[in-house]
């Protein structure tokens, strides 16, 4: 049974602030998780199945939180 979008509860990370690029997530029953851009909600959302959501969150949990991330992210930019 699919839940109507009006019943979805969107949440953001506690690390979210005005300068960051973040997403919002909404668990939809036990089947999938919806994900959208917190700064551009009108663009819609994607729906991720449980096994993929688990892989994504496991990867994010183990991602290095160092200045190396910024260096990789900005590689090739003119900043």
Buried (B, 14 or more C-beta within 10 A) or exposed (E): EEEEEEEBEBEEEEEBEEEEEEBBBBBBEEEBBBBBBBEEEEEEBEEBEEEEBEEEEEEEEEEEEEEEEEEEEEEEEEE
